[in-house]
Amino acid sequence: MERSLSMELVRVTEAAALASGRWMGRGCKNEADEAATSAMRDVFDTVPMKGTVVIGEGEMDEAPMLYIGEKLGTGYGPRVDVAVDPLEGTNIVASGGWNALAVLAIADHGNLLHAPDMYMDKIAVGPEAVGLIDIDASIEDNVKAVARAKGKDLEDIVATILQRDRHAETIAELRRLGVRIKLIQDGDVAGAINTAFDHTGVDILFGSGGAPEGVIAAVALKCLGGEIQGRLLPQHEEELSRCVRMGIDPDRVLRMSDLVRGDDAIFAATGVTDGELLRGVQFKGTYGETHSLVMRAKSGTVRFIDGRHSLKKKPNLVIK
């Protein structure tokens, strides 16, 4: 892949964040998602690549734009797989909460798992604990392994997990162990990424969330030297049949090499609302401010980018 794609992809997430940021706290999650999706699609049209959406807003008959199989880019440049979540945290934006992101990931063609839209059990850590976690091990064994790797007492470890009824037993076990917990309402992509940055205060992610988001998080953690493991959790016969049709054994542990193959991938994200890792969009008269993260696995480069965007000169968020 061309290294210049990194900056091109940030333009895509910036546009999605600016468009959806207008809807913060207004109780309109669908409108926010549609705004992010439309803006992201417009800017993708200007990116020099031959992209195919492998993780998107749904199948062609379910999503008007950024559907699975859609072609993106100018049609010139590297051939890549694209995973997108124009607004990771629609409910977060609707309520004005924390950690909503516009995110995307790309890898060379054929290198991203085409994850079915279902739940995935996940465990994720940053670089210090790579190779020391096991999704089949007990919660106690995993948090003790992370504590040893990071030189922390068990009560200093912070685990993050979606606040859902299905996680009640996991939360109870973490509390029994004395582990501190950061419950999140939505947005487990941000939760997984946060494990790789010390300043977020998060050491490990547990729990089930969307499988497509697991692939996007895997690209981010590949760039950061972290690790995520997952296992699909089909909820009914139709989802089980879909796993079979896709050639994915739902009982198999999906590791980093299963979720994203090869030695190169790019991840980009822009904050929509404030979070531990990225600041949210700010509107100030005729311009908007964004805070973004872009990373490339092959080089190991991690960039935080502050953007100031003239809404007068670029009212549609794109100049072709």
C-alpha positions in Angstrom: 0.0 0.0 0.0 1.0 3.6 -0.5 2.1 5.3 2.7 0.4 8.5 1.4 -2.9 6.7 2.0 -2.6 7.3 5.7 -3.3 11.0 5.3 -6.0 10.5 2.7 -7.9 8.2 5.1 -7.7 10.7 7.9 -9.6 13.1 5.6 -12.3 10.5 5.4 -12.8 10.1 9.1 -12.6 13.8 9.7 -15.4 14.4 7.3 -17.6 11.7 9.0 -16.9 13.2 12.4 -17.7 16.7 11.4 -20.9 15.7 9.7 -22.1 13.5 12.6 -20.8 15.8 15.3 -23.6 18.3 14.5 -26.1 15.7 16.0 -24.4 15.3 19.4 -27.0 15.1 22.2 -30.0 15.6 19.9 -31.4 12.1 20.4 -31.2 11.3 16.7 -28.9 8.3 16.3 -30.1 7.4 12.8 -29.6 10.9 11.5 -26.1 11.1 13.0 -25.2 7.7 11.4 -26.6 8.8 8.0 -24.6 12.0 8.1 -21.4 10.2 8.9 -21.9 7.6 6.2 -22.7 10.1 3.5 -19.7 12.3 4.3 -17.4 9.4 4.5 -18.6 8.1 1.1 -18.1 11.5 -0.6 -14.5 11.7 0.5 -13.7 8.1 -0.3 -14.5 9.0 -3.9 -11.4 11.2 -3.9 -8.9 8.6 -2.4 -6.5 7.1 -4.9 -7.2 3.4 -4.4 -9.2 0.5 -5.6 -11.1 -0.4 -2.5 -13.8 -3.0 -1.7 -15.9 -2.8 1.4 -15.7 -6.1 3.3 -17.1 -4.7 6.6 -19.7 -1.9 6.2 -23.1 -0.7 7.0 -24.8 -4.0 5.8 -25.6 -5.9 2.6 -26.5 -4.0 -0.5 -30.2 -4.3 0.1 -29.8 -3.0 3.6 -27.6 0.0 3.2 -27.7 2.7 0.5 -24.0 3.5 0.9 -20.9 1.8 2.2 -22.5 -1.6 1.8 -20.5 -4.8 1.8 -19.0 -5.3 -1.7 -19.2 -1.6 -2.7 -16.3 -0.2 -4.6 -14.5 2.8 -3.2 -11.9 5.2 -4.3 -10.9 6.6 -7.7 -10.2 3.2 -9.2 -6.5 3.9 -9.5 -3.9 2.9 -6.9 -3.5 -0.1 -4.6 -6.2 -2.8 -4.4 -7.4 -2.9 -0.8 -10.0 -4.3 1.6 -11.9 -1.7 3.5 -13.6 -2.0 6.9 -15.7 1.0 8.0 -17.8 2.1 10.9 -18.8 5.7 10.0 -20.1 6.3 13.5 -18.9 3.9 16.1 -21.3 4.8 18.9 -24.6 6.1 17.4 -26.2 5.9 20.8 -23.3 7.8 22.3 -23.7 10.7 19.9 -27.5 10.7 20.4 -27.0 11.1 24.2 -23.9 13.2 24.1 -21.8 10.6 25.8 -18.1 9.7 25.6 -15.9 7.9 23.1 -17.9 8.1 19.8 -15.5 7.7 16.8 -15.6 7.7 13.1 -13.3 4.8 12.2 -12.0 2.8 9.2 -9.3 0.3 8.5 -7.7 -1.0 5.2 -5.4 -3.8 4.3 -4.2 -5.4 1.1 -6.9 -7.2 -0.8 -7.8 -10.5 0.8 -6.2 -9.7 4.2 -9.2 -8.8 6.3 -11.6 -11.3 7.8 -15.1 -10.9 6.3 -16.6 -11.1 9.7 -20.4 -11.8 9.8 -22.6 -9.3 11.5 -23.1 -11.1 14.8 -21.7 -11.1 18.3 -18.1 -12.0 19.1 -16.6 -12.8 22.5 -13.4 -10.7 22.8 -10.3 -10.2 25.0 -7.8 -7.4 24.1 -4.6 -6.1 25.6 -1.8 -3.7 24.8 1.8 -4.6 23.8 3.1 -5.5 27.3 0.7 -8.5 27.6 0.9 -9.9 24.1 1.1 -13.7 24.1 0.0 -13.9 27.8 -3.7 -13.8 27.4 -6.0 -16.7 26.4 -9.8 -16.3 25.7 -10.3 -19.8 27.0 -8.5 -19.1 30.3 -10.3 -17.9 33.4 -10.8 -14.2 34.0 -8.6 -14.5 37.1 -5.7 -16.1 35.1 -6.0 -13.4 32.4 -6.0 -10.4 34.8 -3.2 -11.9 36.8 -1.1 -12.4 33.7 -1.7 -8.7 32.6 -0.8 -7.5 36.2 2.5 -9.4 36.1 3.3 -8.2 32.6 2.7 -4.5 33.5 4.2 -4.7 37.0 1.0 -3.8 38.7 -0.9 -5.1 41.7 -4.2 -6.8 40.9 -6.2 -3.9 42.4 -4.4 -1.5 40.1 -5.6 -3.2 36.9 -8.4 -1.5 35.0 -10.7 -3.7 32.9 -13.2 -2.2 30.5 -16.4 -4.0 29.4 -19.7 -3.1 27.8 -22.4 -2.6 30.4 -24.8 -5.3 29.4 -26.9 -7.9 31.3 -25.0 -10.6 29.5 -21.8 -9.5 31.2 -23.1 -9.6 34.7 -21.1 -12.7 35.7 -17.9 -11.3 34.3 -18.4 -8.0 36.1 -19.1 -9.9 39.3 -15.9 -11.9 39.0 -13.8 -8.9 38.3 -15.2 -7.2 41.4 -14.5 -10.3 43.4 -10.9 -10.1 42.3 -10.6 -6.5 43.3 -10.0 -5.3 39.7 -11.1 -1.8 38.9 -13.7 -1.7 36.1 -14.6 0.9 33.5 -18.1 0.2 32.2 -18.8 1.6 28.8 -22.3 2.0 27.2 -21.2 1.5 23.6 -18.1 1.6 21.5 -15.9 -1.4 22.2 -13.5 -0.5 19.3 -12.4 2.5 21.5 -12.3 0.2 24.5 -9.9 -2.2 22.7 -7.7 0.5 21.4 -7.5 2.1 24.8 -5.7 -0.9 26.2 -2.6 0.0 24.1 -2.3 3.6 25.5 -1.1 4.1 29.0 -2.7 7.5 29.4 -6.2 6.0 29.0 -5.8 4.0 32.2 -7.2 0.8 30.6 -5.3 -2.5 30.8 -7.6 -5.2 29.4 -11.0 -5.5 27.5 -13.4 -8.3 28.1 -16.8 -9.2 26.8 -18.9 -9.7 23.7 -19.6 -7.1 21.0 -20.0 -6.9 17.3 -17.7 -9.2 15.2 -17.1 -6.5 12.5 -15.9 -4.1 15.2 -13.6 -6.9 16.4 -11.8 -6.9 13.0 -11.5 -3.1 13.0 -10.1 -3.2 16.5 -7.6 -5.9 15.4 -6.2 -3.6 12.7 -5.7 -0.9 15.3 -4.0 -3.2 17.7 -1.8 -4.7 14.9 -0.5 -1.2 14.3 0.1 -0.7 18.0 1.6 -4.1 18.7 -1.3 -5.2 20.9 -3.5 -8.3 20.7 -7.1 -9.3 20.4 -8.6 -12.7 20.4 -12.2 -13.5 19.5 -14.8 -16.2 19.1 -18.0 -15.9 17.1 -21.2 -16.2 19.1 -24.1 -17.1 16.7 -27.4 -16.5 18.5 -29.6 -18.7 16.3 -29.6 -21.2 13.5 -29.5 -18.6 10.7 -26.3 -17.1 12.1 -24.8 -20.5 12.6 -25.6 -21.4 9.0 -24.0 -18.1 7.9 -20.8 -19.1 9.7 -20.8 -22.4 7.8 -21.4 -20.7 4.4 -18.4 -18.4 5.1 -16.2 -21.2 6.1 -15.7 -19.9 9.7 -15.9 -22.5 12.5 -17.8 -20.6 15.3 -16.0 -22.7 17.9 -12.5 -21.7 16.8 -10.6 -18.9 18.5 -9.9 -16.1 16.0 -6.4 -14.7 16.6 -4.7 -11.7 15.1 -3.5 -13.6 12.1 -7.1 -14.7 11.4 -8.6 -11.2 11.8 -6.0 -9.3 9.8 -3.3 -11.0 7.7 -0.1 -9.7 6.1 2.4 -7.2 7.5 0.6 -4.0 6.4 -2.6 -2.3 7.4 -3.8 1.2 8.1 -6.2 2.4 10.8 -7.7 5.9 11.1 -10.1 7.4 13.6 -11.5 10.8 14.4 -13.2 11.7 17.7 -16.9 12.7 17.4 -17.4 13.1 21.1 -14.7 13.5 23.8 -13.0 10.4 25.0 -9.9 9.1 26.8 -8.0 8.8 23.6 -9.4 11.5 21.2 -11.2 14.8 21.7 -14.5 15.3 20.0 -15.5 17.7 17.3 -15.7 21.4 18.3 -17.5 24.0 16.1 -16.3 27.6 16.4 -18.1 29.9 14.0 -16.9 29.3 10.5 -14.6 26.4 11.3 -14.5 23.1 13.0 -11.8 21.4 14.9 -11.0 17.7 14.9 -8.7 15.3 16.7 -7.6 12.2 14.9 -5.4 9.1 15.1 -3.8 7.4 12.1 -1.5 4.4 12.3 0.3 2.0 9.9 1.3 -1.5 10.8 4.2 -1.8 8.5 6.1 1.2 9.8 4.7 1.3 13.3 4.0 5.0 12.9 1.3 6.4 15.2 0.2 10.0 14.5 -2.2 12.2 16.4 -3.5 15.0 14.2 -5.3 18.2 15.1 -7.3 19.6 12.2 -8.9 23.0 11.7 -11.5 23.0 8.9 -13.0 26.0 7.2 -16.7 25.3 6.9 -17.0 28.3 4.6 -14.5 27.2 2.1 -15.4 23.6 2.3 -19.1 23.5 3.2 -19.5 19.9 1.9 -16.4 18.7 3.7 -14.7 17.8 0.5 -12.8 19.5 -2.3 -12.3 17.2 -5.3 
